[in-house]
């Protein structure tokens, strides 16, 4: 029998397949229809008719043929893959994913099926880690398409799931095939930005040169400029993005971050609010808004608390708490405690946590670390060695993290510095543990499911008017710090008396700058050193600072703005050029306060009305130096003036501060661990039970 006339079945199939592979879909349909006319119900011909229809953009016509073929030959994974493609083309995503799972069951080695399943799951809104894991399995199975667009899509899926290195490899493969494809170049720049590589700027400029009016490409360039601290150029670039795309939420958000670095905090706050109006459920945007909130000097407590409550409600939207987990006997000896953070690394929060976690008594507590992995380093590896169990939750959504914690038997969850970096306070909204505690966040989380906030009597006095959704639990001293390099605390001599602050520019509020200007008026020969990485290289920032001092009659020659990104030892050496460190307000220093004290430089602080303005006071109380804590601006001026005019007192302080730190509660990780263990046990015992 010949099909078409004059051809064998084998030759007809070969001709039809040749038509398919060369894009001649109508010709292929004629050949396979002729085969079916002669052999009705032939499963292979039925399948190929469906493929030809599918490839010609007719999924509704293709689906009956593919369904029939799949029923006739259910073990043929290629038919199943085509059937899933037809369902996908009709928008029937749940059925498509089910078909692809059947392909995986029949032929787990079929990498194309895994890749297709990842794409369908992504469009269904699956958490990004799930499609990314499937793509990685497909690549491990040898699947590597020769189409640059397909490589880009797979790389994008990997990126969404946090798999940056495999994504970069796919993008480079795509660029080898299509060197001028802007999507590939831009995605490679985005990876460089995500991994904080300064070299990404060249790639971002290359993408923008190919497509200069593309808002996302300009956005990546702006991000690269912000990464290297070029805040003036970055702000201009983000504004150019917004001129092209006024509703570009990420550009508004990142413009806010840059404006904060330029000490334009009110404008930063407005920019974050505009971003939230576009993406009201975006947890990253809420965190940035809450962080910026701390720097605003004139916001009243009611409005401040209202913003926190709004953030808490947004993080709880759709986060119905999981059903209560079974709880073990409260009286048993060992409690399972989880710490959730993105900062288990060489970071101020990591340095504050490590002495405590290292000192936990494993007879009393089982320690589980949940890492939102970001820039892992040797400190990360030390943390991992300290824990009983480590979980990387980078690619999981908040609900998945909460379910994992429940399956791990977590009894007390400590959410670390919730509003900062890539931390995950939203996990607490799912009631991940029977007891949930906020640590190292200098204000309320706003999340109703967060049970407690741990502080001390200085950070949150009992008479404080600051409002919290959490119940505040006070330990004798909260702040703890790890030792810094044992550098000499020597002072540069033969120069004018020098005040200084190495705090972030966002903390230099107008009230702070005004009192510092008054201080320099009071001590006519003195000068002021300011430094925070390279951020004081900004002309916008310099003009603002120098303008405030000029209004008080203090010349620019007395203000030293230093701009350099330095390793820790050279950074600490800057304190050798400072006699008295000045603490900003209403948001105090913390890391900078400890660094100054470690380097033998006394810190003068104004104790604020809120927790964020009392960190330095808490630290100074811990070392017995309440004499450096001012209750008002007049006292602040008096303390700083007295110190700078008494070189003998400064020398005495300089030689004694580091030994005082070493022997104080401020560096007693073991003591703090014991305190927290007692607190965790008490909170566990008083937890609500069914």
FIMARGU-212858 format. One record per residue (C-alpha): residue in three letters; y, x, z. Coordinates in steps of 0.02 Angstrom, whole numbers, padded with zeros to 5 digits, always signed. Layout:
<atoms>
ALAYXZ ...
</atoms>
This chain:
<atoms>
UNK+00000+00000+00000 UNK+00173+00068-00045 UNK+00333+00033+00049 UNK+00453+00034-00047 UNK+00362+00016-00213 UNK+00288+00178-00273 UNK+00295+00263-00099 UNK+00170+00286+00039 UNK+00209+00225+00214 UNK+00232+00404+00271 UNK+00352+00442+00129 UNK+00449+00282+00162 UNK+00470+00326+00346 UNK+00527+00502+00300 UNK+00655+00431+00177 UNK+00721+00305+00304 UNK+00736+00436+00441 UNK+00828+00550+00319 UNK+00950+00409+00285 UNK+00974+00385+00473 UNK+01005+00568+00509 UNK+01135+00580+00370 UNK+01226+00422+00424 UNK+01170+00310+00280 UNK+01129+00163+00394 UNK+01124+00026+00261 UNK+01004+00126+00154 UNK+00894+00158+00306 UNK+00893-00029+00346 UNK+00832-00068+00169 UNK+00688+00055+00183 UNK+00631-00004+00356 UNK+00651-00188+00306 UNK+00538-00156+00158 UNK+00408-00079+00273 UNK+00419-00231+00389 UNK+00403-00350+00241 UNK+00238-00268+00198 UNK+00181-00240+00378 UNK+00262-00372+00490 UNK+00282-00320+00672 UNK+00256-00135+00638 UNK+00323-00063+00805 UNK+00394+00098+00733 UNK+00482+00010+00589 UNK+00547-00124+00709 UNK+00615+00013+00821 UNK+00699+00104+00677 UNK+00779-00055+00611 UNK+00854-00074+00786 UNK+00913+00107+00784 UNK+00995+00086+00613 UNK+01085-00071+00672 UNK+01136+00013+00833 UNK+01205+00166+00744 UNK+01302+00055+00624 UNK+01391-00027+00771 UNK+01292-00189+00780 UNK+01211-00187+00954 UNK+01191-00378+00960 UNK+01087-00374+00799 UNK+00992-00220+00857 UNK+00940-00287+01027 UNK+00804-00411+00972 UNK+00719-00276+00867 UNK+00728-00147+01007 UNK+00664-00272+01136 UNK+00515-00315+01025 UNK+00477-00132+00992 UNK+00487-00089+01177 UNK+00369-00230+01221 UNK+00245-00170+01090 UNK+00253+00012+01143 UNK+00317+00021+01323 UNK+00263+00201+01346 UNK+00377+00265+01207 UNK+00529+00334+01296 UNK+00631+00350+01136 UNK+00618+00162+01108 UNK+00669+00134+01289 UNK+00819+00249+01266 UNK+00875+00152+01112 UNK+00851-00014+01202 UNK+00962+00049+01342 UNK+01092+00100+01212 UNK+01092-00077+01142 UNK+01114-00153+01314 UNK+01251-00028+01353 UNK+01340-00070+01190 UNK+01343-00253+01242 UNK+01413-00212+01414 UNK+01252-00262+01504 UNK+01259-00110+01616 UNK+01137-00161+01754 UNK+01004-00198+01622 UNK+01044-00034+01534 UNK+01024+00066+01693 UNK+00859-00023+01730 UNK+00797+00021+01555 UNK+00847+00202+01580 UNK+00757+00209+01747 UNK+00600+00149+01657 UNK+00626+00291+01533 UNK+00634+00411+01679 UNK+00473+00339+01752 UNK+00381+00356+01585 UNK+00453+00525+01534 UNK+00539+00613+01680 UNK+00561+00766+01570 UNK+00669+00668+01445 UNK+00838+00745+01485 UNK+00930+00631+01363 UNK+00880+00482+01469 UNK+00947+00564+01626 UNK+01112+00604+01542 UNK+01128+00425+01477 UNK+01087+00355+01649 UNK+01225+00459+01726 UNK+01352+00389+01602 UNK+01299+00209+01636 UNK+01304+00233+01825 UNK+01477+00310+01811 UNK+01541+00157+01716 UNK+01460+00045+01847 UNK+01567+00129+01979 UNK+01430+00227+02065 UNK+01490+00361+02189 UNK+01530+00517+02087 UNK+01394+00623+02166 UNK+01255+00515+02094 UNK+01296+00531+01907 UNK+01336+00715+01932 UNK+01165+00746+02010 UNK+01081+00660+01862 UNK+01179+00766+01737 UNK+01127+00924+01828 UNK+00945+00870+01817 UNK+00968+00839+01631 UNK+01043+01012+01605 UNK+00903+01090+01707 UNK+00782+01002+01588 UNK+00859+01092+01440 UNK+00974+00953+01377 UNK+01128+01028+01294 UNK+01209+00924+01157 UNK+01290+01009+01009 UNK+01435+00886+01006 UNK+01596+00947+01091 UNK+01643+00769+01141 UNK+01474+00744+01225 UNK+01493+00911+01315 UNK+01665+00856+01376 UNK+01598+00691+01443 UNK+01455+00776+01535 UNK+01575+00904+01608 UNK+01690+00765+01665 UNK+01545+00683+01756 UNK+01502+00847+01842 UNK+01684+00873+01891 UNK+01694+00701+01970 UNK+01543+00748+02075 UNK+01617+00914+02131 UNK+01503+01024+02023 UNK+01641+01134+01955 UNK+01543+01286+01896 UNK+01415+01190+01789 UNK+01560+01088+01718 UNK+01653+01247+01671 UNK+01499+01313+01580 UNK+01486+01153+01478 UNK+01671+01160+01434 UNK+01654+01339+01374 UNK+01507+01287+01265 UNK+01617+01150+01194 UNK+01760+01270+01160 UNK+01642+01384+01065 UNK+01612+01237+00948 UNK+01791+01169+00946 UNK+01916+01302+01006 UNK+02068+01190+00978 UNK+02003+01031+01059 UNK+02139+00998+01189 UNK+02029+00893+01305 UNK+01912+01040+01331 UNK+02055+01163+01362 UNK+02141+01045+01483 UNK+01981+01008+01579 UNK+01951+01195+01599 UNK+02128+01212+01667 UNK+02093+01068+01788 UNK+01939+01160+01853 UNK+02043+01316+01881 UNK+02169+01212+01976 UNK+02033+01126+02079 UNK+01962+01295+02129 UNK+02136+01365+02164 UNK+02132+01497+02028 UNK+02302+01563+01980 UNK+02231+01609+01809 UNK+02220+01422+01770 UNK+02404+01421+01724 UNK+02373+01512+01559 UNK+02239+01386+01511 UNK+02353+01241+01559 UNK+02492+01311+01449 UNK+02369+01328+01304 UNK+02319+01144+01318 UNK+02501+01091+01326 UNK+02542+01195+01172 UNK+02410+01096+01075 UNK+02473+00927+01137 UNK+02649+00948+01211 UNK+02680+00762+01241 UNK+02520+00730+01338 UNK+02564+00683+01518 UNK+02398+00740+01595 UNK+02410+00912+01514 UNK+02586+00935+01582 UNK+02524+00872+01751 UNK+02395+01012+01760 UNK+02529+01141+01719 UNK+02639+01070+01857 UNK+02493+01084+01977 UNK+02468+01267+01929 UNK+02652+01302+01962 UNK+02639+01219+02133 UNK+02482+01320+02170 UNK+02574+01485+02154 UNK+02720+01420+02258 UNK+02844+01400+02114 UNK+02907+01238+02191 UNK+03067+01221+02090 UNK+02975+01238+01924 UNK+02833+01127+01986 UNK+02954+00988+02038 UNK+03034+00995+01867 UNK+02864+00988+01781 UNK+02805+00839+01885 UNK+02967+00748+01842 UNK+02931+00783+01657 UNK+02760+00703+01680 UNK+02841+00550+01755 UNK+02965+00541+01610 UNK+02814+00530+01494 UNK+02712+00416+01609 UNK+02816+00332+01746 UNK+02661+00258+01831 UNK+02568+00424+01844 UNK+02512+00407+02026 UNK+02444+00585+02047 UNK+02608+00657+01981 UNK+02707+00554+02106 UNK+02591+00609+02246 UNK+02601+00793+02203 UNK+02788+00784+02174 UNK+02796+00723+02354 UNK+02699+00876+02413 UNK+02816+00993+02318 UNK+02971+00904+02383 UNK+02904+00927+02559 UNK+02888+01114+02526 UNK+03070+01111+02470 UNK+03114+01030+02639 UNK+03163+00867+02552 UNK+03054+00765+02668 UNK+03136+00594+02645 UNK+03119+00610+02456 UNK+02938+00666+02479 UNK+02900+00513+02584 UNK+02976+00400+02450 UNK+02872+00484+02316 UNK+02711+00455+02414 UNK+02757+00273+02440 UNK+02786+00251+02253 UNK+02615+00327+02220 UNK+02535+00207+02344 UNK+02618+00059+02258 UNK+02519+00109+02103 UNK+02355+00153+02193 UNK+02361+00060+02360 UNK+02180+00097+02404 UNK+02185+00284+02373 UNK+02136+00372+02535 UNK+02208+00540+02478 UNK+02379+00461+02453 UNK+02374+00380+02625 UNK+02330+00547+02706 UNK+02477+00632+02621 UNK+02596+00494+02671 UNK+02539+00504+02853 UNK+02557+00693+02853 UNK+02735+00680+02784 UNK+02775+00547+02914 UNK+02764+00679+03052 UNK+02911+00777+02980 UNK+03036+00633+02977 UNK+03157+00657+03123 UNK+03241+00487+03129 UNK+03101+00360+03106 UNK+03082+00245+03257 UNK+02914+00222+03343 UNK+02886+00043+03282 UNK+02905+00090+03099 UNK+02801+00248+03122 UNK+02660+00150+03203 UNK+02671+00015+03068 UNK+02639+00147+02934 UNK+02487+00208+03029 UNK+02418+00032+03046 UNK+02444+00002+02859 UNK+02347+00161+02822 UNK+02209+00108+02940 UNK+02195-00061+02855 UNK+02190+00020+02683 UNK+02051+00138+02737 UNK+01953-00009+02808 UNK+01971-00118+02652 UNK+01795-00158+02594 UNK+01725-00054+02736 UNK+01625-00184+02830 UNK+01551-00089+02977 UNK+01367-00055+02958 UNK+01248-00148+03074 UNK+01230-00071+03248 UNK+01112+00076+03254 UNK+00976+00081+03385 UNK+01035+00185+03532 UNK+00934+00296+03644 UNK+00936+00307+03833 UNK+01111+00356+03891 UNK+01042+00458+04034 UNK+00939+00581+03936 UNK+00988+00763+03935 UNK+01038+00797+03753 UNK+01172+00705+03655 UNK+01188+00717+03464 UNK+01369+00757+03419 UNK+01438+00766+03242 UNK+01593+00856+03182 UNK+01663+00797+03014 UNK+01788+00912+02926 UNK+01842+00997+02766 UNK+01903+01146+02868 UNK+01746+01237+02923 UNK+01822+01393+02845 UNK+01958+01524+02870 UNK+02089+01394+02911 UNK+02194+01356+03066 UNK+02083+01208+03112 UNK+01926+01309+03080 UNK+01990+01447+03193 UNK+02025+01320+03330 UNK+01853+01239+03314 UNK+01743+01394+03304 UNK+01762+01453+03485 UNK+01716+01279+03548 UNK+01568+01248+03433 UNK+01503+01424+03466 UNK+01509+01391+03653 UNK+01425+01219+03656 UNK+01276+01213+03773 UNK+01129+01166+03661 UNK+01035+01103+03811 UNK+01167+00966+03825 UNK+01217+00933+03645 UNK+01138+00941+03474 UNK+01273+00990+03348 UNK+01277+00920+03171 UNK+01413+00977+03050 UNK+01463+00866+02904 UNK+01554+00975+02779 UNK+01677+00910+02651 UNK+01653+01077+02566 UNK+01812+01161+02508 UNK+01832+01348+02477 UNK+01678+01399+02575 UNK+01688+01576+02646 UNK+01610+01688+02779 UNK+01683+01577+02916 UNK+01593+01429+02836 UNK+01430+01526+02844 UNK+01461+01566+03028 UNK+01486+01381+03064 UNK+01324+01341+02973 UNK+01230+01465+03082 UNK+01303+01385+03239 UNK+01243+01208+03201 UNK+01076+01124+03230 UNK+01097+01032+03065 UNK+01221+01049+02920 UNK+01256+00913+02792 UNK+01364+00938+02636 UNK+01444+00767+02606 UNK+01567+00819+02470 UNK+01492+00705+02337 UNK+01458+00555+02450 UNK+01577+00409+02476 UNK+01628+00356+02651 UNK+01494+00221+02666 UNK+01358+00342+02612 UNK+01417+00471+02739 UNK+01413+00338+02875 UNK+01236+00286+02827 UNK+01182+00468+02829 UNK+01255+00491+03002 UNK+01161+00339+03064 UNK+00998+00403+02992 UNK+01032+00571+03076 UNK+01049+00483+03244 UNK+01230+00530+03277 UNK+01289+00465+03445 UNK+01464+00540+03453 UNK+01567+00573+03296 UNK+01720+00687+03305 UNK+01833+00664+03152 UNK+01936+00822+03134 UNK+02121+00823+03082 UNK+02099+00661+02986 UNK+02264+00659+02893 UNK+02254+00836+02825 UNK+02172+00928+02681 UNK+02016+00838+02616 UNK+01962+00760+02779 UNK+01875+00592+02786 UNK+01942+00477+02923 UNK+01881+00327+02821 UNK+01703+00367+02873 UNK+01746+00302+03046 UNK+01796+00134+02971 UNK+01610+00106+02935 UNK+01564+00130+03119 UNK+01463+00284+03079 UNK+01423+00317+03263 UNK+01426+00217+03425 UNK+01567+00328+03490 UNK+01702+00391+03371 UNK+01834+00518+03422 UNK+01989+00589+03337 UNK+02017+00776+03365 UNK+02159+00889+03305 UNK+02259+00747+03227 UNK+02434+00748+03302 UNK+02457+00558+03297 UNK+02355+00400+03290 UNK+02233+00374+03146 UNK+02279+00190+03132 UNK+02093+00149+03109 UNK+02034+00009+03222 UNK+01856+00080+03230 UNK+01918+00248+03297 UNK+01882+00232+03483 UNK+01966+00382+03564 UNK+02091+00521+03537 UNK+02073+00677+03643 UNK+02231+00763+03703 UNK+02299+00837+03864 UNK+02435+00784+03987 UNK+02568+00884+03895 UNK+02524+00825+03720 UNK+02519+00642+03773 UNK+02596+00614+03945 UNK+02545+00454+04033 UNK+02725+00394+04022 UNK+02733+00424+03833 UNK+02801+00284+03725 UNK+02701+00344+03574 UNK+02578+00213+03514 UNK+02394+00239+03472 UNK+02256+00123+03412 UNK+02137+00240+03503 UNK+02117+00254+03690 UNK+02189+00424+03738 UNK+02073+00535+03841 UNK+02155+00685+03924 UNK+02069+00850+03962 UNK+02163+00978+04069 UNK+02206+01085+03916 UNK+02166+01034+03738 UNK+02223+01174+03623 UNK+02109+01324+03603 UNK+02129+01472+03486 UNK+02021+01616+03425 UNK+02077+01797+03441 UNK+02176+01870+03297 UNK+02164+02051+03235 UNK+02204+02173+03375 UNK+02363+02240+03293 UNK+02497+02328+03396 UNK+02634+02212+03456 UNK+02770+02338+03416 UNK+02953+02293+03386 UNK+03063+02366+03251 UNK+03212+02450+03336 UNK+03388+02492+03281 UNK+03428+02322+03205 UNK+03531+02171+03262 UNK+03449+02048+03382 UNK+03339+01936+03276 UNK+03276+01759+03291 UNK+03138+01700+03177 UNK+03023+01562+03122 UNK+02870+01576+03010 UNK+02843+01388+03004 UNK+02823+01284+02847 UNK+02991+01233+02770 UNK+02951+01048+02792 UNK+02968+01073+02980 UNK+03147+01135+02965 UNK+03228+00966+02994 UNK+03416+00946+02990 UNK+03424+00937+03183 UNK+03323+01099+03190 UNK+03437+01190+03068 UNK+03592+01126+03157 UNK+03537+01193+03326 UNK+03486+01359+03250 UNK+03657+01374+03170 UNK+03738+01338+03338 UNK+03628+01474+03415 UNK+03686+01602+03287 UNK+03866+01550+03323 UNK+03834+01581+03508 UNK+03758+01754+03476 UNK+03879+01825+03346 UNK+03783+01984+03299 UNK+03614+01898+03283 UNK+03518+01856+03125 UNK+03377+01737+03077 UNK+03216+01776+02981 UNK+03124+01633+02894 UNK+02959+01648+02802 UNK+02813+01538+02749 UNK+02705+01615+02613 UNK+02820+01625+02460 UNK+02900+01453+02481 UNK+03070+01520+02531 UNK+03087+01587+02354 UNK+03143+01411+02306 UNK+03327+01401+02257 UNK+03330+01217+02307 UNK+03265+01261+02481 UNK+03380+01411+02500 UNK+03533+01310+02450 UNK+03492+01176+02578 UNK+03465+01299+02720 UNK+03613+01410+02682 UNK+03722+01255+02660 UNK+03685+01196+02837 UNK+03726+01367+02910 UNK+03884+01382+02805 UNK+03944+01215+02874 UNK+03933+01295+03047 UNK+04025+01451+02991 UNK+03869+01562+02984 UNK+03865+01673+02830 UNK+03717+01691+02713 UNK+03708+01878+02752 UNK+03637+01835+02924 UNK+03494+01728+02854 UNK+03342+01823+02788 UNK+03231+01716+02678 UNK+03068+01808+02646 UNK+02947+01753+02510 UNK+02777+01837+02498 UNK+02596+01781+02504 UNK+02514+01909+02618 UNK+02344+01941+02699 UNK+02338+01907+02886 UNK+02379+02081+02949 UNK+02539+02106+02845 UNK+02587+01927+02883 UNK+02574+01960+03070 UNK+02674+02120+03049 UNK+02827+02011+03011 UNK+02836+01973+03196 UNK+02882+02153+03227 UNK+03053+02110+03154 UNK+03079+01959+03268 UNK+03136+01964+03450 UNK+03128+01777+03489 UNK+03031+01646+03390 UNK+03115+01477+03370 UNK+03004+01323+03365 UNK+03059+01181+03249 UNK+03063+00997+03293 UNK+03019+00852+03290 UNK+02859+00931+03222 UNK+02820+01091+03318 UNK+02723+01242+03263 UNK+02545+01270+03322 UNK+02462+01413+03226 UNK+02631+01498+03210 UNK+02663+01481+03396 UNK+02499+01564+03439 UNK+02528+01702+03310 UNK+02699+01740+03383 UNK+02633+01747+03560 UNK+02487+01856+03506 UNK+02610+01978+03427 UNK+02713+01983+03587 UNK+02855+01870+03531 UNK+02910+01733+03653 UNK+02927+01560+03578 UNK+03065+01439+03628 UNK+03019+01257+03603 UNK+03100+01088+03625 UNK+02972+00967+03696 UNK+02975+00810+03589 UNK+02943+00626+03618 UNK+02783+00622+03516 UNK+02621+00720+03513 UNK+02670+00815+03354 UNK+02821+00884+03447 UNK+02727+00945+03600 UNK+02596+01069+03536 UNK+02697+01223+03580 UNK+02738+01152+03751 UNK+02552+01125+03782 UNK+02513+01304+03732 UNK+02653+01378+03836 UNK+02598+01275+03986 UNK+02422+01345+03966 UNK+02487+01524+03985 UNK+02606+01481+04128 UNK+02768+01493+04028 UNK+02849+01324+04058 UNK+03011+01424+04068 UNK+03010+01433+03877 UNK+02999+01243+03858 UNK+03166+01151+03842 UNK+03191+00968+03883 UNK+03348+00951+03778 UNK+03451+01045+03648 UNK+03570+01121+03776 UNK+03424+01196+03872 UNK+03347+01257+03708 UNK+03506+01352+03668 UNK+03517+01423+03844 UNK+03337+01489+03846 UNK+03351+01570+03673 UNK+03521+01647+03714 UNK+03461+01717+03880 UNK+03309+01798+03803 UNK+03397+01878+03656 UNK+03530+01952+03769 UNK+03403+02030+03889 UNK+03309+02171+03800 UNK+03222+02219+03962 UNK+03150+02045+03983 UNK+03095+02044+03801 UNK+03005+02210+03822 UNK+02918+02145+03977 UNK+02863+01988+03887 UNK+02807+02082+03733 UNK+02690+02194+03831 UNK+02617+02052+03935 UNK+02593+01906+03818 UNK+02430+01957+03735 UNK+02338+01998+03898 UNK+02404+01833+03966 UNK+02334+01740+03815 UNK+02164+01822+03832 UNK+02146+01769+04013 UNK+02215+01593+03990 UNK+02141+01422+03953 UNK+02216+01440+03778 UNK+02075+01558+03728 UNK+01936+01489+03837 UNK+01816+01417+03708 UNK+01676+01404+03835 UNK+01783+01307+03958 UNK+01842+01189+03822 UNK+01663+01161+03763 UNK+01611+01112+03940 UNK+01759+00992+03953 UNK+01717+00909+03788 UNK+01533+00895+03833 UNK+01578+00803+03992 UNK+01697+00690+03896 UNK+01568+00653+03760 UNK+01438+00609+03891 UNK+01558+00495+03985 UNK+01613+00406+03826 UNK+01432+00384+03772 UNK+01384+00309+03939 UNK+01527+00183+03932 UNK+01497+00133+03750 UNK+01476-00053+03715 UNK+01294-00104+03702 UNK+01219-00258+03624 
</atoms>
